[in-house]
Amino acid sequence: MKKTFATFFSPGPTWITGKTSREQLCWTEHAEFMDKLFEDGTVILGGPYADYTGLLVIVEALHEEQVFELFQNDPFVVHELVRISSIHEWLIFLDARHKQ
């Protein structure tokens, strides 16, 4: 059974401070990668912090290692624009998406 994970990313050595995510190298490839994960339901929510000091992606996966492996092919990770700083299994108690 899939679990929900909060995946936190921090800027890597090639992240250009002062630029938005869309202005970084490999943006198009990263967006295509993330769009596929969103379309297949793996990524539930994702995006940068408003000040672009990091990113948060909510993922459904079987285990933490699967989340780590999944993002090893993300162009932002491959080209060291971001690094996974932590992955936490998240127990969701309140979810308005499932309200009746």
C-alpha positions as CSV (number, residue, x, y, z in Angstrom):
1,M,0.0,0.0,0.0
2,K,1.3,3.4,-0.9
3,K,2.2,6.0,1.7
4,T,2.5,9.7,1.5
5,F,6.0,11.4,1.7
6,A,7.0,15.0,2.1
7,T,10.2,15.4,0.1
8,F,12.2,18.5,0.9
9,F,14.8,19.9,-1.5
10,S,17.5,22.5,-1.0
11,P,19.5,24.4,-3.6
12,G,22.5,22.6,-5.0
13,P,25.8,24.1,-6.2
14,T,24.5,24.9,-9.7
15,W,21.3,26.7,-8.5
16,I,21.6,30.4,-9.5
17,T,20.4,32.5,-6.5
18,G,18.1,35.3,-7.5
19,K,16.5,33.3,-10.3
20,T,13.2,31.5,-10.2
21,S,12.8,27.8,-10.9
22,R,11.7,28.6,-14.5
23,E,14.9,30.6,-15.1
24,Q,17.2,27.8,-14.0
25,L,19.2,25.5,-16.3
26,C,17.2,22.4,-17.4
27,W,13.8,23.9,-16.5
28,T,12.1,22.4,-19.5
29,E,13.4,18.9,-18.8
30,H,12.6,19.2,-15.1
31,A,9.1,20.3,-15.9
32,E,8.5,17.4,-18.3
33,F,9.8,15.0,-15.7
34,M,7.6,16.4,-13.0
35,D,4.5,16.6,-15.3
36,K,4.8,12.8,-15.9
37,L,4.9,12.1,-12.2
38,F,2.0,14.3,-11.6
39,E,-0.1,12.8,-14.4
40,D,0.5,9.2,-13.1
41,G,-0.5,10.2,-9.6
42,T,2.9,9.8,-8.0
43,V,3.3,13.5,-7.3
44,I,0.4,15.0,-5.4
45,L,1.6,18.5,-4.8
46,G,4.9,20.3,-5.6
47,G,6.6,23.6,-5.9
48,P,9.2,26.0,-4.6
49,Y,9.0,28.1,-1.5
50,A,7.9,31.7,-2.3
51,D,11.5,32.9,-1.7
52,Y,13.0,30.1,-3.8
53,T,15.2,28.8,-0.9
54,G,13.9,25.3,-1.4
55,L,11.2,23.1,-2.8
56,L,8.6,20.7,-1.4
57,V,7.1,17.8,-3.2
58,I,4.4,15.5,-1.8
59,V,4.7,12.0,-3.2
60,E,2.8,8.7,-2.9
61,A,5.2,5.7,-2.9
62,L,5.7,2.3,-1.3
63,H,8.7,3.4,0.8
64,E,11.2,6.1,1.4
65,E,13.9,4.5,-0.8
66,Q,11.5,4.5,-3.7
67,V,11.1,8.3,-3.4
68,F,14.8,8.8,-3.3
69,E,15.3,6.6,-6.3
70,L,12.5,8.3,-8.2
71,F,14.2,11.7,-8.0
72,Q,17.6,10.5,-9.0
73,N,16.4,10.9,-12.6
74,D,15.1,14.4,-12.1
75,P,17.2,16.8,-14.3
76,F,17.3,19.3,-11.4
77,V,18.9,16.6,-9.2
78,V,21.1,15.1,-12.0
79,H,22.6,18.6,-12.7
80,E,22.8,19.5,-9.0
81,L,20.4,22.4,-9.1
82,V,18.7,20.9,-6.1
83,R,19.5,18.1,-3.6
84,I,17.1,16.1,-1.5
85,S,17.6,17.4,2.0
86,S,15.1,15.1,3.7
87,I,12.2,12.7,3.1
88,H,9.5,12.2,5.7
89,E,6.6,9.8,5.7
90,W,3.6,12.0,6.3
91,L,0.5,10.8,8.2
92,I,-2.4,13.0,6.9
93,F,-5.2,13.5,9.4
94,L,-7.0,16.3,7.6
95,D,-7.5,16.4,3.8
96,A,-10.1,18.7,2.3
97,R,-9.7,16.9,-1.0
98,H,-11.6,14.0,0.4
99,K,-14.4,16.0,2.1
100,Q,-17.9,14.9,1.3
